[in-house]
Amino acid sequence: MSSNDSAASARTITDNRAHYKITRTVTDPNGKTHTETVDVLDDDAVKLMRDLHLQDNNQTDVSRFGCFPLTSSTKASQSSTATKRSMVTQDNKEFIREALQVHNELRQKHNVEPLRLNNDLSNLAQEWANYLASTGSLKHSKTKYHNMHVGENLRSQSWPITGKEMTESWYDECNKYDYRNRQSYQPGTGHFTQIIWKDSREVGFARAHGESMNFAVAMYYPAGNFLGEFDKNVFPLR
């Protein structure tokens, strides 16, 4: 079984411990793909991703394992992937502009205020994107802004990342979200809920190129995905 191009990581906060959902898409020998997901706490996520990375490196013809928030909702065929790889021509300024635009278009659909671009958050996100690219590993940062942990969505893929593709891949988790059960965290929806989290007001975006993967980071302030607060921050399409 070989790794596909993307993986995901979403974070939920409770009792000062970070809960991570790690997802990767794998391709079976017959060409069919499926996702594998686990929920882990704090540094256990780092150890798990390191082990998976080493396991993948022991196989032949395998792309390096990367990080995504935070979804691996990309289930495109190989031909679609090739098309994506050939279409992307976006500089960092356009990447950030498009990411902010799409974030706010989606937030508007859920009747929440738009996010403001914060250059300090973008600089912090860039530092972390550079680190992820240098290590090729999936790991949430412990970044603080104004003495508070930020919210994070992460993504990696083998072709260049655009602001629109990155945001929409995270938002695609909306199809799994049950608005009748908003009292607790719903696995597999953390990227989506962070995008539309009502109390998040500012955001920063960054991306970096690794040895064989491209990485993107979004940092949100104040952070979202707090247990017990989903019903007050995640609203259905209006």
N, C-alpha and C positions, 0 to 999 in steps of 0.2 A: 504494500500500500504506500503511495507516495503523497507528499504534502502538496496541496494546491497553493495558489499564490497569496492568499490573505488569511489573516487571523484577527481576532478581536479581543478587546478587554474593556469591561465596564466596571465601574466602582460604585458601591453603595456604602454609606457611612452609618455606623451604629456603635454606641459605646466606645467611641474613639478607635474602633478597629475598622479597617477597610476590607470589604467583601468584594472579591473580584470574580467576574464571570469570564472564563477563558474559552474561546471558541476557535477551532481551526477547521478548515475545509480540506478533506482528503479525497483522493481519487483512487478507486478500486482498480484492480487489474483489468476489469472489463470496461473501464472508462467511465463508470458511474461515480458521481460525487455525493458525499454526504458530510454533515458537520458533526464534530465531537465537542461537547461542552462539559466543563467542570466548574464548580464553585469552590473557591479557596479563600483563605484569610491571609492578609498581610504578606510577610516575606515568604510564606508557602507558595505564593504565586510565582515569585522569582525562581525558587528552586524547581518548581514544576516546569517552567518554561526553559530553564537551563537543561533539565533532563531531556525534555522533548527535542530541544535543539541538538543535543549530542546524539540522540537516537536517530534523528533525521540525517545527521552528518555521516552516520555509519551506513547509510543506504546509498545506492548509486543513482545518479541522475535526479537529484532532489534539490529543489530551490531552498535557500536558507530560510529558516523559520523566522517570521517577522511578527510585528504587532500591529493591531488595528485599534474612538471607542470605539474602539469601543466598539463592530458587527462583523460577522462575515456573512452578510446577506448577499454577497456576490456569488451567483450560481450560474454564471454565463458559460456558454460552450467555449471550446478552444478557439473557434473562429471569431466569436464575439470578443474574446480577450485580445486576440491579435488586432482586431479593429480598434479597440480602445487604445492599445499601445501605439498605434500609428497616427491617431487623431490628436494627441495632446500636444499643444504648443501654448504654454501659459507661464508667464514669468511670475515671480513671487508677489509683486504688487497686484496683479490680476487675480492670482490665487486667493489672496486675502480678501480683496474686494468681492469676488464671487462667493466665497465662503460666507461672508457676513450677509450678503444679499439673500442667499438661499436660506440661511438660518432664519432671517427675519421674515421672509415670505412664509416659511413654515410656521413660525410662531404666530404670525397674524392669523393663520387659519385656525389656530387654537385659542384665539382671542387673548393673547398675552402681549405685553409691551415688547418692542424690539430691543435687541442687545446693542450696546455701544461698543465700538472697537476701542480697546485699550492697548496702547503701544507697549506699556510696561508688561502686560500679560503676553503680548506677542514676543517680546524679547525673552521672557522666561520660557515660553513655549519653544522658542528657537534653541535655547540652551538644551532643553530636554530632547528635542528632535535630533539635534546633533549627537547627543549621547546615545540615543537609540540606534542611530545610523552607525555609530562607531562600534557598538557592541552587537548589533543584530539581534537583540533580545527584547522580549516583551516585559515591560516593567513600568508600572505607574510611578510617577515621582511623588515626593512628599513636599512639593512646592507650596509655600505659603505666600499670601499677599495680604498686607495689612494684618499680619499675625493670624490669618485664617487659611486653612487648607483650601486650595482651589479645586473645582471640579475638573475632570479630564476625560476627553475622548481621544483615543489613539487609533491609528490605522497604518497598515503597511501593505504594499503590493509590489509586484515586479515591474509594472509600467508606471510612468509618471502620474502623480496624483493631481487632480484638479479640485478646486473648491466645491464645485457642484457635485461631482461624483462622490467625494468624501462625505459631504453633508447628507446627500440622499441615501447613501449606503447605511449610514447610522439611523436615519429617519425611517427606513424601511421596516424597522422593528415595530413600528406602529401597528402593523398587521397582527401582531401577537399580543397587543396590549388589551386587557379586559378592564373597561371603565367601571364595571360593576364590582370590581374587587380592587379598589384603590387604597386600601388600608395598609397594604404591605408591598414590599418589592416583588416584582414579577420577573423571574429569571429570563434573560434574553431580550430585555427591553431597556436596559440602562442607558444606551446611547441615545435612543429616542427620547426618553424622559428628561435627560439632561439638556437636550436641544430646546425643548419647549418648557422647561422648568420656570415657572412664573417668577420666583424670587431671584433667579440669576439675572443680573443686569448688565454685566460687562463680559467681554470675551477677547481672547487673543489667539491668533493662528500662526502656525509655522510648519515647514516641511524641510526634509533633509534627505540626501542621497547616500545610501549605504553601499556596501560592496556589491550586493546583488538585489537589494530591496530599497524601495522608497518609503519614507516614514512621514507621517503627518500627526500633528498634535494640536488640539484645541483646549484652551484653559478657560474656565468659567468662574466668575466671581459675582456674588457669593456662590459657593458650590451648591449643586442640586443633589438629588437622590438620597435624601435623608429619610430613614425609616420613620413612619408615622406621619409624614408630611405630604405624601403623594396626592391625597384627596384635595389638598389646598393648593397644589402647584401643577397638576397635570389635568388638563381639560380636553374633552372631546372636540372634534371639528365643529365649528359653529355653523 
